[in-house]
Amino acid sequence: MNFALILFVASVLTGSLWLIDYLIAGRKRAPDAKLPILVEYSKSFFPVILAVFLLRSFLVEPFKIPSGSMIPTLQIGDFILVNKFQYGIRLPVINRKIIDIDQPQHGDVMVFRFPQDEGIDYIKRVIGLPGDTLEYRNKRLTINGIPVPMRQSGQYEYVASGLNLIRGNLYTETLDRGEHIALVQPEAPSVIPYNVADFPQRERCRHDETGFVCKVPEGHYLMLGDNRDASNDSRYWGFVPDRNIVGRAFMIWWNFDDFVSSLKNLSAPQRIGKFIDE
């Protein structure tokens, strides 16, 4: 569902009804006459709808995390806030950039429209920038021939779909934006070759059971999930073009399960209001 388009249409309809009544019908109406019901509703809702449309389009937009591909950084059910202007001002609905401000950097958590179905929003971490040669092999990341600094920082387990208990090792990786945590399952393959789609410019990549290597094309980005071995990401469906960028995720503003847990245990760590990668 294109919510921006719905808000845009609603703004145009309510604003047009209000304006037409003000310029034409309203001048013929008696001063004490009651407003037509549609005009009354339009007059009430137009400022609110327009404000929400402008806020979501140019400043901040909320999203909900639907999957575990970014565990442990983001949990299923997290509601996050996305900065819509950091990577440039884009016209809403058509998503065309009109003012350039900043560019994505290695390590950014970014929301984007899924290249295979642009009606779906995805969230992953930026690992490869335009022109990069990125390799993920035997659980190790290498960018332009330089291994990404990483150190083991503990273990982690969670319950996946089907009530499967997943255990893995936590690693702290260091990229341009600083440190972040990645979850690695030692026994899982680095890539499953038969799951790799025939995506555009796939000839820039090589996949096998030990991992993959890709040369990122200009104007595109390579995205991986922090739940490194349980993420449907660029290794399987390819590169994200710049035109698909929605914004940079920066804060967890709500999670119902976390809220309930905090009520039961006031000393439990709080994730609500936490900045991502803080």
Secondary structure, 3 states (H helix, E strand, C coil): CCHHHHHHHHHHHHHHHHHHHHHHHHHHCCCCCCCCHHHHHHHHHHHHHHHHHHHHHHCEEEEECCCCCCCCCCCCCCEEEEECCCCCEEECCCCEEEECCCCCCCCCEEEEECCCCCCCEEEEEEEECCCCEEEEECCEEEECCEECCEEEEEEEEEECHHHCEEEEEEEEEEECCEEEEEEECCCCCCCCHHHCCCCCCHHHEEEECCEEEEECCCCEEEEECCECCCCCCHHHHCCEEHHHEEEEEEEEEECHHHHHHHHHCCCCCCCCCEECCC
